[in-house]
């Protein structure tokens, strides 16, 4: 009997010939996916968020500004 399950973030239907085949595929470990590109690191000034909060000009709280170190991307290139 065929088994159809939804997998992934997009919930794509995948067809297996049997439930034991699905169990084998489920228990097979996957390679870890890198969170950021090789040769880059998270910005230490904004902690990877891409912005830094500073006091508002009118004194009514904090206002986010793009980080000048990473130019708002949250990552920086690592030196060799």
N, C-alpha and C positions, 0 to 999 in steps of 0.2 A: 504494500500500500504506500503510495507516494505521500510525502510530507511537504507542506508549503509553510515556510516561516518568514517573518519580516525581519530583516537585518539592517544594521547600520543606522546612521543618523537620518538618512532619507527614507528609512523603512521600506527598502526594496524587497519584493517577494523573491525568495530563493527556493527552488524545488529540489528536494532530496528524494532518492528512490525509497528510502526507509528511515525510520526513526533511529536505528543504530548508526546509519551513515551520518545523520545529523549530530549524534552524540560524539562521534569520532572527530568531526569537524569542529565542534564546540570545544572539545578538550585539547585541540592542537594549539600550542602557544604561537602567538603572532610576534613578529619582530617589533620592537618598540619604535614608535615614530618620534623623530626629534621635534622638540617644541619650537626651536628657533633654528635658523640656518647655521651651518657650520662656519666658524670664524667670526661669529657675532656673540654678544653677551647683552644681558639686560643693563640698561642705564642705571648707574648707581645714584645719580642725582634725583631722578623721579621714580625710582624703583620699578621701571618698566611701564609706568602708566602713561607716559608721554606728556604729562602736564604737572606743573607745580602750583600750589595754591599760595597766594600772597594777599596781604590785606587790601581791601577795596579802598579807593581814593576817598570815598565818603564815610569810611569807617564802619560800614554795615556788614562786616563779615569777610569771608575769604572768597577770592575770585580765581578761577583756574587760568593759568597762562601756559602756552606751549613751552616745554623744556628747551633751553638754549643748548644744552649739551648734546641731545639726540635729535633736535629739531622736531620734536613731537612724535617721533616714531616709537620710542620706548626701548630701542635696541641700538647698540653701538658696535663698530668693528673692533675686534681685538687685535692688538699689535703682536707681531711675531716675535 
